[in-house]
Amino acid sequence: MHKIKESFFQEINKNITAEVSPTSAIDLNTNKSFLSIRERGGFIVSCELTSLSTSERYKVLYSSDDIHTPKLTASHIMSPVGPSEGIGGQHGFPRWADYRVFSLGEGDDGEKRVAIQAKRSDDGLAIAKTFELSDSALSTHTTLFNSESNLVKTSIGEHLYFSLLSENFEGLKLDGKSLDELLGDDAENSIKTGNSMFWDGFLGQISITFPSGYKVNLLANSINNTDSVGLLIWHKPGSPSICIEPTIGFNKFSGNRGLVINPYDSVTLHTKIELE
């Protein structure tokens, strides 16, 4: 008697409801930086970079310590970006999927590189991501490929959890502006309590000054697509982090479906974070 194969929905739902997740991870190292990616969910469970200006090493991205947790508080892919009734629910299936790992050779300047692709048992939207690590920077390319004959309307984003020690917002600046100056009166208090805010004034690059005394340049752009990139800003109360999330196809007008991918076509979101 043949066993009936689970649907992709059932596979993802099983991962969502699991008590613990496998902790196998891919590690990249240079002499001055370190990156670790959990294979289930593609979560970044550690990212340490070295400042170009001070030569100090910092844990730039935050991850909760218990990496057995299925719903890990750590940086991950979003597609779609917001609440969804599709496979995986909010942020879609990428943070619940298992990933194939592809080793890549070093970059032109010795960067360490790896690629991952979400395992999917049906013909739905495919997701792959490459990571490139240098001493001071992490660059990623996240690609959605539409393998079907109908166009897809969705959104994509990088849910970046930046470290914010002791949840201290004092001195946090984006392009030299406080959250209130950037987003409006009382924006900081609203974000502190767990509300997300969308900033559509992002022009592809922003400098973030952290209370710990270092600066990170965040670059984000769309490849194979003319859509602009916006930023979601969010804080999870109780977590020593601030989420600054580049997104395509997500805003208050289009919701989750502003990114159109034609049949057999792809869209890539490129992001780079670099310590000054």
ROZA-723075 format. One record per residue (C-alpha): x, y, z; residue number from 1; residue in one letter. Coordinates in nm, 3 decimals, padded with zeros to 5 digits, always signed. Example, Ala and Ser with C-alpha at 12.3 -4.5 7.8 and 13.67 -1.06 7.14 Angstrom:
<recs>
+---------+---------+---------+-----+--------+
|       X |       Y |       Z | num | residu |
+---------+---------+---------+-----+--------+
| +01.230 | -00.450 | +00.780 |   1 |      A |
| +01.367 | -00.106 | +00.714 |   2 |      S |
+---------+---------+---------+-----+--------+
</recs>
This chain:
<recs>
+---------+---------+---------+-----+--------+
|       X |       Y |       Z | num | residu |
+---------+---------+---------+-----+--------+
| +00.000 | +00.000 | +00.000 |   1 |      M |
| +00.144 | +00.334 | -00.105 |   2 |      H |
| +00.166 | +00.614 | +00.150 |   3 |      K |
| -00.019 | +00.926 | +00.040 |   4 |      I |
| +00.226 | +01.212 | +00.001 |   5 |      K |
| +00.162 | +01.521 | +00.210 |   6 |      E |
| +00.075 | +01.844 | +00.035 |   7 |      S |
| +00.312 | +02.137 | +00.064 |   8 |      F |
| +00.057 | +02.306 | +00.291 |   9 |      F |
| +00.067 | +02.004 | +00.522 |  10 |      Q |
| +00.448 | +02.001 | +00.521 |  11 |      E |
| +00.468 | +02.367 | +00.620 |  12 |      I |
| +00.191 | +02.332 | +00.878 |  13 |      N |
| +00.379 | +02.044 | +01.039 |  14 |      K |
| +00.689 | +02.263 | +01.067 |  15 |      N |
| +00.483 | +02.549 | +01.213 |  16 |      I |
| +00.327 | +02.328 | +01.481 |  17 |      T |
| +00.644 | +02.134 | +01.570 |  18 |      A |
| +00.758 | +02.161 | +01.933 |  19 |      E |
| +01.118 | +02.218 | +01.824 |  20 |      V |
| +01.298 | +02.275 | +01.494 |  21 |      S |
| +01.623 | +02.119 | +01.372 |  22 |      P |
| +01.919 | +02.344 | +01.451 |  23 |      T |
| +02.148 | +02.249 | +01.163 |  24 |      S |
| +02.310 | +02.565 | +01.028 |  25 |      A |
| +02.546 | +02.693 | +00.760 |  26 |      I |
| +02.841 | +02.897 | +00.886 |  27 |      D |
| +03.053 | +03.149 | +00.695 |  28 |      L |
| +03.371 | +03.301 | +00.840 |  29 |      N |
| +03.626 | +03.561 | +00.742 |  30 |      T |
| +03.909 | +03.674 | +00.968 |  31 |      N |
| +03.686 | +03.951 | +01.105 |  32 |      K |
| +03.325 | +03.842 | +01.057 |  33 |      S |
| +03.089 | +03.551 | +01.113 |  34 |      F |
| +02.751 | +03.447 | +00.972 |  35 |      L |
| +02.531 | +03.153 | +01.069 |  36 |      S |
| +02.206 | +03.059 | +00.891 |  37 |      I |
| +01.963 | +02.799 | +01.027 |  38 |      R |
| +01.859 | +02.564 | +00.750 |  39 |      E |
| +01.497 | +02.548 | +00.863 |  40 |      R |
| +01.348 | +02.888 | +00.792 |  41 |      G |
| +01.668 | +03.041 | +00.653 |  42 |      G |
| +01.697 | +03.244 | +00.975 |  43 |      F |
| +02.017 | +03.441 | +01.039 |  44 |      I |
| +02.107 | +03.317 | +01.388 |  45 |      V |
| +02.433 | +03.512 | +01.410 |  46 |      S |
| +02.590 | +03.800 | +01.220 |  47 |      C |
| +02.909 | +03.969 | +01.346 |  48 |      E |
| +03.084 | +04.235 | +01.141 |  49 |      L |
| +03.391 | +04.454 | +01.195 |  50 |      T |
| +03.378 | +04.832 | +01.165 |  51 |      S |
| +03.579 | +04.983 | +00.881 |  52 |      L |
| +03.658 | +05.294 | +01.085 |  53 |      S |
| +03.727 | +05.156 | +01.435 |  54 |      T |
| +03.818 | +04.788 | +01.370 |  55 |      S |
| +03.576 | +04.696 | +01.650 |  56 |      E |
| +03.365 | +04.383 | +01.601 |  57 |      R |
| +02.991 | +04.400 | +01.669 |  58 |      Y |
| +02.698 | +04.159 | +01.675 |  59 |      K |
| +02.496 | +04.359 | +01.424 |  60 |      V |
| +02.189 | +04.134 | +01.386 |  61 |      L |
| +01.993 | +03.994 | +01.678 |  62 |      Y |
| +01.871 | +03.638 | +01.726 |  63 |      S |
| +01.710 | +03.476 | +02.029 |  64 |      S |
| +01.942 | +03.222 | +02.192 |  65 |      D |
| +01.707 | +02.922 | +02.173 |  66 |      D |
| +01.740 | +02.833 | +01.807 |  67 |      I |
| +01.523 | +02.520 | +01.854 |  68 |      H |
| +01.219 | +02.750 | +01.849 |  69 |      T |
| +01.020 | +02.711 | +01.523 |  70 |      P |
| +00.907 | +03.077 | +01.526 |  71 |      K |
| +01.252 | +03.219 | +01.584 |  72 |      L |
| +01.308 | +03.585 | +01.667 |  73 |      T |
| +01.576 | +03.645 | +01.405 |  74 |      A |
| +01.620 | +03.790 | +01.056 |  75 |      S |
| +01.431 | +03.608 | +00.780 |  76 |      H |
| +01.269 | +03.635 | +00.436 |  77 |      I |
| +00.911 | +03.764 | +00.408 |  78 |      M |
| +00.687 | +03.675 | +00.113 |  79 |      S |
| +00.425 | +03.802 | +00.132 |  80 |      P |
| +00.523 | +04.072 | +00.378 |  81 |      V |
| +00.211 | +04.115 | +00.590 |  82 |      G |
| -00.078 | +03.899 | +00.714 |  83 |      P |
| -00.173 | +03.626 | +00.469 |  84 |      S |
| -00.421 | +03.341 | +00.433 |  85 |      E |
| -00.178 | +03.157 | +00.206 |  86 |      G |
| +00.069 | +02.883 | +00.294 |  87 |      I |
| +00.261 | +02.977 | +00.608 |  88 |      G |
| +00.035 | +03.264 | +00.712 |  89 |      G |
| +00.198 | +03.598 | +00.794 |  90 |      Q |
| +00.527 | +03.639 | +00.604 |  91 |      H |
| +00.443 | +03.327 | +00.401 |  92 |      G |
| +00.620 | +02.992 | +00.388 |  93 |      F |
| +00.989 | +03.103 | +00.368 |  94 |      P |
| +01.050 | +03.110 | +00.745 |  95 |      R |
| +00.896 | +02.762 | +00.788 |  96 |      W |
| +01.054 | +02.583 | +00.491 |  97 |      A |
| +01.361 | +02.364 | +00.485 |  98 |      D |
| +01.635 | +02.481 | +00.250 |  99 |      Y |
| +01.879 | +02.318 | +00.014 | 100 |      R |
| +02.232 | +02.452 | +00.052 | 101 |      V |
| +02.464 | +02.529 | -00.241 | 102 |      F |
| +02.828 | +02.608 | -00.174 | 103 |      S |
| +02.967 | +02.892 | -00.383 | 104 |      L |
| +03.324 | +02.994 | -00.451 | 105 |      G |
| +03.473 | +03.305 | -00.298 | 106 |      E |
| +03.390 | +03.648 | -00.438 | 107 |      G |
| +03.638 | +03.864 | -00.628 | 108 |      D |
| +03.768 | +04.017 | -00.304 | 109 |      D |
| +03.764 | +03.700 | -00.096 | 110 |      G |
| +03.402 | +03.726 | +00.024 | 111 |      E |
| +03.257 | +03.402 | +00.160 | 112 |      K |
| +02.940 | +03.299 | -00.024 | 113 |      R |
| +02.658 | +03.047 | -00.001 | 114 |      V |
| +02.314 | +03.001 | -00.162 | 115 |      A |
| +01.998 | +02.842 | -00.023 | 116 |      I |
| +01.674 | +02.740 | -00.194 | 117 |      Q |
| +01.346 | +02.661 | -00.020 | 118 |      A |
| +01.241 | +02.300 | -00.072 | 119 |      K |
| +00.896 | +02.295 | -00.226 | 120 |      R |
| +00.701 | +01.985 | -00.330 | 121 |      S |
| +00.460 | +02.163 | -00.563 | 122 |      D |
| +00.488 | +02.412 | -00.852 | 123 |      D |
| +00.425 | +02.727 | -00.651 | 124 |      G |
| +00.642 | +03.035 | -00.615 | 125 |      L |
| +01.009 | +02.939 | -00.575 | 126 |      A |
| +01.241 | +03.125 | -00.337 | 127 |      I |
| +01.621 | +03.129 | -00.334 | 128 |      A |
| +01.872 | +03.346 | -00.151 | 129 |      K |
| +02.245 | +03.410 | -00.174 | 130 |      T |
| +02.463 | +03.545 | +00.105 | 131 |      F |
| +02.798 | +03.719 | +00.058 | 132 |      E |
| +03.006 | +03.797 | +00.367 | 133 |      L |
| +03.307 | +04.028 | +00.390 | 134 |      S |
| +03.483 | +04.159 | +00.701 | 135 |      D |
| +03.249 | +04.457 | +00.736 | 136 |      S |
| +02.943 | +04.376 | +00.523 | 137 |      A |
| +02.670 | +04.124 | +00.451 | 138 |      L |
| +02.509 | +04.134 | +00.107 | 139 |      S |
| +02.206 | +03.921 | +00.012 | 140 |      T |
| +01.998 | +03.857 | -00.300 | 141 |      H |
| +01.653 | +03.708 | -00.246 | 142 |      T |
| +01.484 | +03.588 | -00.565 | 143 |      T |
| +01.123 | +03.491 | -00.629 | 144 |      L |
| +01.062 | +03.283 | -00.942 | 145 |      F |
| +00.715 | +03.230 | -01.087 | 146 |      N |
| +00.716 | +02.881 | -01.239 | 147 |      S |
| +00.349 | +02.890 | -01.339 | 148 |      E |
| +00.158 | +03.017 | -01.643 | 149 |      S |
| -00.040 | +03.278 | -01.446 | 150 |      N |
| +00.100 | +03.600 | -01.309 | 151 |      L |
| +00.154 | +03.623 | -00.933 | 152 |      V |
| +00.071 | +03.922 | -00.714 | 153 |      K |
| +00.269 | +03.921 | -00.391 | 154 |      T |
| +00.530 | +04.117 | -00.193 | 155 |      S |
| +00.881 | +04.049 | -00.066 | 156 |      I |
| +01.090 | +04.178 | +00.220 | 157 |      G |
| +01.389 | +04.121 | +00.444 | 158 |      E |
| +01.284 | +04.112 | +00.810 | 159 |      H |
| +01.612 | +04.242 | +00.956 | 160 |      L |
| +01.640 | +04.231 | +01.335 | 161 |      Y |
| +01.916 | +04.480 | +01.424 | 162 |      F |
| +02.064 | +04.453 | +01.774 | 163 |      S |
| +01.941 | +04.722 | +02.013 | 164 |      L |
| +02.096 | +04.653 | +02.352 | 165 |      L |
| +01.859 | +04.678 | +02.651 | 166 |      S |
| +01.589 | +04.806 | +02.411 | 167 |      E |
| +01.757 | +05.146 | +02.438 | 168 |      N |
| +01.619 | +05.384 | +02.173 | 169 |      F |
| +01.807 | +05.690 | +02.299 | 170 |      E |
| +02.049 | +05.797 | +02.027 | 171 |      G |
| +01.895 | +05.578 | +01.755 | 172 |      L |
| +01.906 | +05.782 | +01.434 | 173 |      K |
| +01.814 | +05.713 | +01.072 | 174 |      L |
| +02.001 | +05.949 | +00.841 | 175 |      D |
| +02.056 | +06.167 | +01.145 | 176 |      G |
| +01.687 | +06.180 | +01.237 | 177 |      K |
| +01.502 | +06.036 | +01.534 | 178 |      S |
| +01.201 | +05.814 | +01.468 | 179 |      L |
| +00.971 | +06.106 | +01.556 | 180 |      D |
| +01.152 | +06.333 | +01.308 | 181 |      E |
| +01.139 | +06.065 | +01.039 | 182 |      L |
| +00.786 | +05.932 | +01.087 | 183 |      L |
| +00.595 | +06.195 | +01.284 | 184 |      G |
| +00.515 | +06.289 | +01.640 | 185 |      D |
| +00.502 | +05.999 | +01.890 | 186 |      D |
| +00.629 | +05.749 | +01.632 | 187 |      A |
| +00.899 | +05.623 | +01.869 | 188 |      E |
| +00.652 | +05.548 | +02.149 | 189 |      N |
| +00.418 | +05.377 | +01.903 | 190 |      S |
| +00.699 | +05.155 | +01.773 | 191 |      I |
| +00.818 | +05.078 | +02.126 | 192 |      K |
| +00.477 | +04.931 | +02.207 | 193 |      T |
| +00.483 | +04.695 | +01.907 | 194 |      G |
| +00.317 | +04.895 | +01.630 | 195 |      N |
| +00.481 | +04.882 | +01.287 | 196 |      S |
| +00.522 | +05.196 | +01.076 | 197 |      M |
| +00.588 | +05.220 | +00.703 | 198 |      F |
| +00.827 | +05.478 | +00.560 | 199 |      W |
| +00.791 | +05.534 | +00.185 | 200 |      D |
| +01.058 | +05.805 | +00.173 | 201 |      G |
| +01.339 | +05.550 | +00.145 | 202 |      F |
| +01.557 | +05.618 | -00.162 | 203 |      L |
| +01.767 | +05.303 | -00.159 | 204 |      G |
| +02.022 | +05.378 | +00.112 | 205 |      Q |
| +02.013 | +05.492 | +00.472 | 206 |      I |
| +02.265 | +05.532 | +00.754 | 207 |      S |
| +02.156 | +05.398 | +01.094 | 208 |      I |
| +02.329 | +05.521 | +01.409 | 209 |      T |
| +02.290 | +05.285 | +01.704 | 210 |      F |
| +02.306 | +05.380 | +02.073 | 211 |      P |
| +02.603 | +05.142 | +02.112 | 212 |      S |
| +02.809 | +05.389 | +01.910 | 213 |      G |
| +02.841 | +05.234 | +01.565 | 214 |      Y |
| +02.682 | +05.310 | +01.228 | 215 |      K |
| +02.537 | +05.070 | +00.974 | 216 |      V |
| +02.471 | +05.165 | +00.613 | 217 |      N |
| +02.167 | +04.980 | +00.476 | 218 |      L |
| +02.128 | +04.955 | +00.099 | 219 |      L |
| +01.830 | +04.794 | -00.073 | 220 |      A |
| +01.712 | +04.784 | -00.432 | 221 |      N |
| +01.496 | +04.582 | -00.668 | 222 |      S |
| +01.654 | +04.384 | -00.951 | 223 |      I |
| +01.457 | +04.287 | -01.266 | 224 |      N |
| +01.182 | +04.518 | -01.148 | 225 |      N |
| +01.118 | +04.893 | -01.143 | 226 |      T |
| +00.919 | +04.895 | -00.817 | 227 |      D |
| +01.053 | +05.115 | -00.541 | 228 |      S |
| +01.166 | +04.977 | -00.206 | 229 |      V |
| +00.999 | +05.093 | +00.116 | 230 |      G |
| +01.093 | +05.038 | +00.479 | 231 |      L |
| +00.888 | +04.889 | +00.761 | 232 |      L |
| +01.007 | +04.978 | +01.110 | 233 |      I |
| +00.897 | +04.760 | +01.402 | 234 |      W |
| +01.002 | +04.657 | +01.752 | 235 |      H |
| +00.904 | +04.343 | +01.940 | 236 |      K |
| +00.853 | +04.448 | +02.305 | 237 |      P |
| +01.090 | +04.254 | +02.527 | 238 |      G |
| +01.342 | +04.192 | +02.250 | 239 |      S |
| +01.672 | +04.387 | +02.241 | 240 |      P |
| +01.628 | +04.461 | +01.872 | 241 |      S |
| +01.481 | +04.702 | +01.618 | 242 |      I |
| +01.345 | +04.572 | +01.288 | 243 |      C |
| +01.420 | +04.782 | +00.979 | 244 |      I |
| +01.275 | +04.590 | +00.687 | 245 |      E |
| +01.320 | +04.668 | +00.316 | 246 |      P |
| +01.008 | +04.566 | +00.122 | 247 |      T |
| +00.882 | +04.557 | -00.238 | 248 |      I |
| +00.513 | +04.547 | -00.325 | 249 |      G |
| +00.386 | +04.624 | +00.023 | 250 |      F |
| +00.222 | +04.952 | +00.129 | 251 |      N |
| -00.103 | +05.089 | +00.268 | 252 |      K |
| -00.257 | +05.102 | -00.080 | 253 |      F |
| -00.159 | +04.765 | -00.231 | 254 |      S |
| -00.141 | +04.565 | +00.090 | 255 |      G |
| +00.051 | +04.244 | +00.024 | 256 |      N |
| -00.003 | +04.226 | -00.352 | 257 |      R |
| +00.173 | +04.520 | -00.512 | 258 |      G |
| +00.454 | +04.313 | -00.665 | 259 |      L |
| +00.352 | +04.156 | -00.997 | 260 |      V |
| +00.565 | +03.866 | -01.127 | 261 |      I |
| +00.484 | +03.753 | -01.480 | 262 |      N |
| +00.477 | +03.384 | -01.577 | 263 |      P |
| +00.825 | +03.225 | -01.583 | 264 |      Y |
| +00.979 | +03.550 | -01.463 | 265 |      D |
| +01.165 | +03.646 | -01.144 | 266 |      S |
| +01.223 | +03.941 | -00.913 | 267 |      V |
| +01.519 | +03.989 | -00.681 | 268 |      T |
| +01.552 | +04.205 | -00.371 | 269 |      L |
| +01.912 | +04.299 | -00.300 | 270 |      H |
| +02.015 | +04.421 | +00.044 | 271 |      T |
| +02.349 | +04.511 | +00.194 | 272 |      K |
| +02.436 | +04.606 | +00.550 | 273 |      I |
| +02.783 | +04.747 | +00.615 | 274 |      E |
| +02.950 | +04.878 | +00.928 | 275 |      L |
| +03.112 | +05.217 | +00.880 | 276 |      E |
+---------+---------+---------+-----+--------+
</recs>
